[in-house]
């Protein structure tokens, strides 16, 4: 299974953006997640959702970001609100069962 992210772009602080990850095959019952990597920093966890639709978030995004999955379409989304400049990063989709990563999509938050 391959993962392809989309939806990144340039937004101003406080604005919203929705990222989408499309899997080339079935994601089955695997946990799915979003991670991000800012310039000069390590990749960090953002959000995760399991097959029972239970979601976990990093403390820094809790209340602002929402992760969702559609198993019929093999997609996951990340809705991001009130974006901050320090959230500028490449955002990656992750399929836990096979440890598969997408190529990433750039999110830039800047005025």
Buried (B, 14 or more C-beta within 10 A) or exposed (E): BEBBBEBBEEBEEEEEBBBBBBBEEEBEEBBBBBBBBBEEEEBEBBBBBBEEEEBBBBEEBEEBBBBBBEBEEBBBBBBBBEBEEEBBBBBBBBBEEEEBBBEBBEBBBEE
